[in-house]
Amino acid sequence: MDWKHVPLNDWISLAVGIIGFLSALAARRDRLPDWARKWLRRIGSARIMDAIERAAAITELSPDARRAQAVTYLQELTVRELGFPIPQSIANLLIEHAYQQWKRGSR
């Protein structure tokens, strides 16, 4: 097969397909898994952002310590306000996801 004899329409179709695939990957990059989105719906983005902002107000903590404190705040908040505990791994994932969105929004 000679590459010079491939029609231009085929090259254009291939390029459109690759661009579509890459844009689908980029859009999916920021999405949470289904099970994590269920937790997010139950808790609410406002509560998660509140935990992040409360932890950010403690200036003497390092960024990693603030993130850990935000996870603790979120766990305490869900038990107190919603009546159910959230596992630390899920709280950490939700805090990280909301924090990344918060960082993008503050730029």
C-alpha positions as a printed NumPy array, in Angstrom:
array([[  0.   ,   0.   ,   0.   ],
       [  1.28 ,   3.409,  -0.938],
       [  0.467,   6.352,   1.393],
       [  0.396,   8.736,  -1.561],
       [ -2.675,   7.02 ,  -2.992],
       [ -4.851,   7.327,   0.128],
       [ -7.663,   9.799,  -0.647],
       [ -7.725,  13.128,   1.18 ],
       [-11.247,  12.371,   2.47 ],
       [ -9.885,   9.339,   4.323],
       [ -7.183,  11.453,   5.993],
       [ -9.771,  14.037,   7.019],
       [-12.059,  11.339,   8.426],
       [ -9.169,   9.872,  10.4  ],
       [ -8.212,  13.291,  11.783],
       [-11.814,  14.036,  12.839],
       [-12.036,  10.648,  14.562],
       [ -8.797,  11.192,  16.479],
       [ -9.839,  14.703,  17.537],
       [-13.199,  13.362,  18.722],
       [-11.53 ,  10.601,  20.706],
       [ -9.106,  13.015,  22.367],
       [-11.869,  15.468,  23.261],
       [-13.912,  12.63 ,  24.806],
       [-10.92 ,  11.646,  26.926],
       [-10.393,  15.241,  28.016],
       [-14.049,  15.641,  28.995],
       [-14.006,  12.41 ,  30.981],
       [-10.863,  13.318,  32.886],
       [-12.656,  15.51 ,  35.449],
       [-15.641,  13.224,  36.037],
       [-16.121,  11.216,  39.152],
       [-17.095,   7.543,  39.001],
       [-20.816,   6.768,  39.337],
       [-20.542,   5.601,  42.937],
       [-18.691,   8.795,  43.923],
       [-21.301,  10.983,  42.167],
       [-23.99 ,   9.275,  44.286],
       [-22.152,  10.297,  47.442],
       [-21.731,  13.814,  46.039],
       [-25.479,  14.095,  45.391],
       [-26.306,  12.869,  48.9  ],
       [-23.892,  15.245,  50.602],
       [-24.102,  18.246,  48.283],
       [-21.378,  20.386,  46.798],
       [-22.1  ,  23.244,  49.201],
       [-21.259,  21.102,  52.239],
       [-18.032,  19.91 ,  50.649],
       [-17.014,  23.462,  49.733],
       [-17.836,  24.549,  53.281],
       [-15.455,  21.913,  54.658],
       [-12.719,  23.091,  52.273],
       [-13.212,  26.756,  53.169],
       [-13.222,  26.027,  56.911],
       [ -9.951,  24.127,  56.57 ],
       [ -8.45 ,  26.856,  54.355],
       [ -9.11 ,  29.395,  57.097],
       [ -6.524,  27.683,  59.322],
       [ -3.406,  29.449,  58.08 ],
       [ -0.822,  27.684,  60.242],
       [ -1.462,  24.316,  58.548],
       [  0.396,  23.051,  55.506],
       [ -1.65 ,  22.383,  52.334],
       [ -1.625,  18.638,  53.018],
       [ -2.737,  19.19 ,  56.607],
       [ -5.527,  21.507,  55.393],
       [ -6.743,  18.829,  53.002],
       [ -6.722,  16.251,  55.809],
       [ -8.587,  18.699,  58.049],
       [-11.183,  19.263,  55.302],
       [-11.733,  15.49 ,  55.14 ],
       [-12.215,  15.406,  58.908],
       [-14.652,  18.34 ,  58.761],
       [-16.629,  16.614,  56.012],
       [-16.834,  13.368,  57.967],
       [-18.013,  15.18 ,  61.09 ],
       [-20.498,  17.237,  59.084],
       [-22.131,  14.225,  57.422],
       [-22.591,  12.474,  60.754],
       [-23.959,  15.607,  62.45 ],
       [-26.2  ,  16.979,  59.672],
       [-27.097,  13.948,  57.577],
       [-26.923,  11.164,  60.127],
       [-24.59 ,   8.834,  58.263],
       [-20.816,   8.412,  58.287],
       [-18.789,   8.74 ,  55.108],
       [-15.697,   6.557,  54.661],
       [-12.42 ,   8.444,  54.722],
       [-11.426,   7.295,  51.233],
       [-14.641,   8.645,  49.716],
       [-14.411,  11.877,  51.692],
       [-10.841,  12.307,  50.482],
       [-11.89 ,  11.755,  46.853],
       [-14.774,  14.229,  47.106],
       [-12.603,  16.849,  48.814],
       [ -9.91 ,  16.462,  46.171],
       [-12.443,  16.72 ,  43.341],
       [-14.101,  19.817,  44.822],
       [-10.719,  21.365,  45.625],
       [ -9.563,  21.003,  42.024],
       [-12.751,  22.689,  40.818],
       [-12.342,  25.414,  43.444],
       [ -8.734,  26.031,  42.318],
       [ -9.844,  26.302,  38.676],
       [-12.602,  28.729,  39.623],
       [-10.338,  30.973,  41.711],
       [ -7.843,  31.567,  38.864]])
